[in-house]
Amino acid sequence: MNGITNFKDKCIIVKIPIGTHCRKNIYEATRRCWRLDLIRARKAEYLLGIIDGVVKCVIKVKNCGYLEEEFCNKEENNCKKYFNVDVKLCKKSRRIAFVGEEIKFDKKYLCKKIPDEYLMKRNPVRYTYK
């Protein structure tokens, strides 16, 4: 398997849950409910969802922002059931969701192993930029 040697783009790498639903809807599992600094997150060009150190989803970021009340109310059951996200915690801790286009045939990142220094130990999020 090919690996990524360096990141030329500003990427945020997120370790997505490996539940069955998340594998079926990897875009949603990658884009939502992350505890990040909004100013820093808005600099991202790509959002990379990884499972077992391999990029499974690449999103070209168009925008990101704090989850809104309407979103959480409408998606409350799905957030809890499929993504194990407590919506009340989500609202209180001001979690961020990304909006963008999933790139299904990306040659730069998709299906490639990320470098060891970007593997998550405890925090499920890593930035490739400052």
N, C-alpha and C positions, 0 to 999 in steps of 0.2 A: 504494500500500500504506500502510495506517495505521501510525503509529509510536506507541511508548509515550512519553508526555511525562514522567511521573514514576512512581516506585514508592511506593505507599502501604503495601505489604506488605513484609515482610522476605524478600527473594529472594536466592538464589544463582544466578548465571548461569554455565553451563558450556558450553564450546565442544565439541560432540560430534564424534567422528570421522565422516568422510563416506563411509566404505566402504559397499558394497552391503548387507552384513548389518546395519550400524548403522541404515541407512535403513529396513530391514524391521522391526527390533526397536528402535525409537527409545527406548522406555522403559528397556530394559536399558542401552543406550549412555549414557543420561542419568544414571542412578542410581548407577552403580558406579565404584569405584576412583579416587577423587579424593584428592589430597593437600591436606588442610584441617586447620584447628584444630578439634578436636572440640567444644570448648565454644562456639566461635563458630558452628559448623555446626548445633548443636542449637537455636539461636535461629531458624533459617530456617523460614518458613511455606510457601514455595514453592521448587521447584527448576526452573529454566528451562533446557532444552536448546536451544542455537541452532546453526544452520548458516548460514553467510554473513550473520550479523547478524540473522537472522529466527528468532523463537521457533518451534520445531517440536514441542516437548514441554513440557507443564506438569504437574508432579507436586505435589500437595498433600502436604507432608511429614508423616509420622506419627512417624518415628523415624530415627535414623542412628547408626552406630557403626563401629568398626574392623572390617575384614574378619576373619572368624574362620577358623581352620585348616580346619574342616569345609567351609565355603563354598569356599575356595580349592581344596581337594583335589577336591571334587565338580565344580567348574566350571573346572578348570585348562585343559583343552583349549579350551573356548569362550573363555576370557579371552585366551588367546594367539592363537587363530585369528581370532576375530571382532573383538576389541577391541584387539589388539596390546598386551596388558598382560602383562608378565612376572610370573607369580604369586610367584616368589621375591622380586622387588623389591617387589611389592605387600605381602607379609608383613613384610619388613624395614622398609619406610618407613611402615608403619601407615596404609594407605590407607582411606578412608571410603566406605561404601556407604549409600545412602538407601533407606528403605522408605516407600511412600506410594501414594496413588491417582492414577493418570494421569487428568487431566481432559481428555477428548477434545473437548469443546465449550466450552472456556473463551473468554469474550468479552473478558476483561481483557488477556490476554497472547498467546494463541495466534495464530500467523500475523502477528504484528506485529513491526516492526523495532525493535530496541533503540536507545537513544540512543548517539551516537558515543562519549561518555565511558565507556561500559561495554563497548566493543568491545575484544577481547583483542589485545594486541600479542605478548606472549610467554607469559604465564601463561594457561592455559585456563580460569581461574576468576575471577569477580568477585562481590563482595558488594554489595548495595544498602543495607547497614546497617553500623553499627560494632559 
